[in-house]
Amino acid sequence: MAHIDYFTFPLSPFSYLAGDGLEQIAAKHGATITYKPFALFEVFAQTGGVKPMDRHPSRQTYRLQEIARVSKYLNMPLNMKPAHWPTNPAPACYAIIAAQEAGGDVGALVHALLRACWAEDRDIAQDDVIKDCLSANGFDTGLADSGMLQGATQFERNTTEAIQRGVFGAPSYLVDDQVFWGQDRLAYLDAYLAEKP
């Protein structure tokens, strides 16, 4: 059975725009998924990337055009200037890690947090928003509090692992030694899994 490590970041517009494409592909191929929230901006710093707000104006302009194009093409609502972006991603990342440990539909939780940021203008650093997303997706809201210490430790491990395994952006999907970066690479991930014995 194939396994996909999904390195995600809850402030990434392209992770949001991936929708549930990963989950559909995994179901199609009988693959399992491990969700690995990581510190994207730290990875940028160590792999030669630049935070969006620090990029050259031409890159910033293109990024916004691309986000708008993809959002329109997929008919996914998206606020080009979210009220709470950037915000502290750590609490949402810790909640995802705790939810994965608890078991349940982690993909739905990840999408809920991304949607809260990019389509609902909610601050995913706030406890009430995280607890609402947990509850709406069948998780105990207490995970927002009880998973803090373990979440912080695993978050750091995920970030180190991301760098070691060649991740430099989000979303990134890893299978075997293959890295598929970006929501627009999901078709390639699908094809790769189709070829696996």
Helices and strands as residue ranges (DSSP letters): E 3-8, H 13-17, H 21-29, E 32-37, H 40-47, G 52-54, H 57-74, H 90-102, H 106-118, H 127-136, H 143-146, H 148-164, E 172-175, E 178-181, G 183-185, H 186-195
